[in-house]
Amino acid sequence: MSVRVLGIDPGLTRCGVGIVDVAGNRSATLVDVTVLRSSPDLPLEQRLLLISRGLEDLLDRHKPAVVAIERVFAQNNVRTVMGTAQISGVALLLAAQRGLTVTLHTPSEVKAAITGYGSADKAQVGTMVARVLGLAEVPKPADAADALAIAICHAWRTGAAGGTLPTSVDVVPGTLTPAQKAWRAAERSAVSPVPRSLKR
């Protein structure tokens, strides 16, 4: 059994979208990846419309089972945070209209799931994404690789494809890899719920 996950790295200028099929053994296959763009010169409503249409096309064309979005986190650049939150809201609405479950994952959760290290940089994340998907090159730009990482992270953290981290009964003590230890730590915490501010 495999599950199709659509991952979104939200952004108003560049919105990464990655779709993967993840099997119960955690193996992942690339379905599609792209970066939706809108020009800063356009009015805000037109930029939101452009990204919205792109997301709608991908959702309807690939028909994912679930949607995963990177959670908005505090930054010094308020305009960047606003744009990210606005696109997250658009994605949440489009998914809800299609009856799809949406889960938000923090950047550190995604990094820990993919690399085993919650403070990994974008280059490390991109390299691991390429390795997991069996790609010859790292998807570019970074928004594309990040979207794929979010999709893979969701399937691995939640066991959406039926595969979960080995239990203590299955694993000999001391044999967990750093990535497995990170997955186990992540699984001890609940999957991030949708913030109230985005539910309204």
C-alpha positions in Angstrom: 0.0 0.0 0.0 1.2 3.5 -0.8 -0.1 6.9 -0.1 0.1 10.1 -2.2 1.1 13.2 -0.3 1.2 16.7 -1.7 3.7 18.9 0.2 3.7 22.7 0.1 6.5 25.1 1.0 4.3 28.2 1.1 5.4 31.5 -0.2 3.9 34.4 -2.1 6.7 34.9 -4.6 7.7 31.3 -4.8 5.5 28.4 -3.6 7.1 25.0 -3.8 4.9 22.0 -4.4 6.0 18.4 -4.3 4.0 15.2 -4.8 5.3 11.8 -3.8 4.0 8.3 -3.4 5.3 6.7 -0.2 5.0 2.9 0.4 4.6 1.1 3.7 8.4 0.4 3.8 9.1 4.2 3.7 10.3 4.1 0.1 9.2 7.2 -1.8 8.7 7.9 -5.5 8.6 11.3 -7.2 5.3 12.1 -8.9 5.7 15.8 -9.6 7.5 18.9 -8.3 7.2 22.5 -9.3 7.5 26.0 -8.0 4.5 28.3 -8.4 5.5 32.0 -8.8 3.9 35.4 -8.6 5.5 38.7 -9.4 5.8 41.3 -6.5 4.7 43.9 -9.0 1.2 42.5 -9.2 -1.6 43.5 -6.8 -1.9 41.1 -3.8 -5.2 39.7 -4.9 -3.8 38.8 -8.3 -0.8 37.1 -6.7 -3.0 35.0 -4.5 -5.2 34.1 -7.5 -2.2 33.0 -9.5 -0.9 30.7 -6.7 -4.4 29.4 -6.0 -5.0 28.4 -9.6 -1.6 26.6 -9.7 -2.5 24.7 -6.5 -5.9 23.8 -7.7 -4.5 22.3 -10.9 -2.0 20.2 -9.0 -4.6 19.0 -6.5 -7.1 18.1 -9.2 -4.5 16.5 -11.5 -2.7 14.4 -9.0 -5.4 13.7 -6.5 -3.3 13.4 -3.3 -4.7 11.5 -0.3 -3.4 14.1 2.2 -1.8 17.5 2.1 1.2 18.7 4.2 2.2 22.3 4.7 5.2 23.8 6.4 4.1 25.7 9.4 4.5 29.4 9.5 7.1 30.5 12.0 8.3 33.8 13.4 10.7 35.8 11.3 12.1 39.4 11.5 10.7 40.0 8.0 7.0 40.6 8.6 6.1 40.9 4.9 7.6 37.4 4.3 5.6 35.9 7.2 2.4 37.6 5.9 2.9 36.2 2.4 3.6 32.7 3.8 0.5 32.8 6.0 -1.7 34.0 3.2 -0.6 31.2 0.9 -1.0 28.7 3.7 -4.6 29.9 4.1 -5.2 29.5 0.4 -3.9 25.9 0.5 -5.9 25.1 3.6 -9.1 26.3 1.9 -8.5 24.4 -1.3 -7.7 21.2 0.5 -10.8 21.6 2.7 -13.0 22.1 -0.3 -11.7 18.7 -1.6 -12.3 17.0 1.7 -8.5 16.4 2.2 -6.8 16.3 5.6 -4.1 18.9 6.1 -1.2 18.7 8.6 1.3 21.4 9.4 4.9 20.5 10.1 7.6 22.8 11.5 10.9 23.3 9.6 12.8 21.5 12.4 10.4 18.5 12.2 10.9 18.2 8.5 14.7 18.5 8.8 14.8 15.9 11.6 12.7 13.5 9.6 14.7 13.8 6.4 18.3 14.2 7.7 18.1 13.1 11.4 19.2 16.6 12.4 16.7 19.3 13.2 19.1 22.1 12.4 20.2 20.8 9.0 20.7 23.4 6.3 18.9 23.5 2.9 21.8 21.8 1.1 21.7 18.8 3.5 17.9 18.6 3.1 18.1 18.7 -0.6 20.8 16.1 -0.8 18.8 13.7 1.4 15.6 14.3 -0.6 17.5 13.4 -3.8 18.8 10.3 -2.2 15.5 9.2 -0.8 13.8 9.7 -4.2 16.7 8.2 -6.2 17.2 11.4 -8.2 20.4 12.1 -10.0 20.3 15.8 -9.0 18.9 17.8 -6.1 15.6 19.4 -7.1 16.0 23.2 -7.7 15.3 25.8 -6.5 15.4 25.0 -2.8 11.6 25.6 -2.6 11.1 22.5 -4.7 13.3 20.3 -2.5 11.7 21.7 0.6 8.2 20.8 -0.6 9.2 17.3 -1.4 10.9 17.0 2.1 7.6 18.2 3.7 5.6 15.5 1.8 8.1 12.7 2.8 8.2 14.0 6.3 4.5 13.8 6.7 4.3 10.2 5.4 7.2 9.1 7.7 6.1 10.9 10.8 2.4 10.0 10.7 2.8 6.4 9.2 0.3 7.5 6.6 1.5 4.8 4.2 1.3 2.1 6.8 5.0 2.2 7.6 6.1 3.2 11.1 9.4 3.4 12.9 10.3 0.0 14.4 9.1 -0.4 18.0 11.4 -1.3 20.9 10.3 -4.9 20.4 11.6 -4.9 16.9 14.9 -3.1 17.4 18.0 -4.3 19.2 19.1 -1.6 21.7 21.8 0.6 20.3 21.1 -0.1 16.6 19.0 2.9 15.8 20.6 5.3 13.3 20.6 9.1 14.1 17.7 9.6 11.7 15.7 6.8 13.3 16.3 8.3 16.7 15.1 11.6 15.4 12.0 10.0 13.9 11.3 8.3 17.3 11.6 11.5 19.1 9.3 13.2 16.7 6.7 10.5 17.0 6.6 10.9 20.7 5.1 14.4 20.2 1.7 14.9 18.6 1.4 15.9 15.0 1.1 19.7 14.8 -2.5 20.8 14.7 -3.8 23.6 12.5 -3.3 26.9 14.4 -6.5 28.6 15.6 -5.4 31.7 13.6 -5.6 29.7 10.4 -8.8 27.9 11.3 -10.8 31.2 11.5 
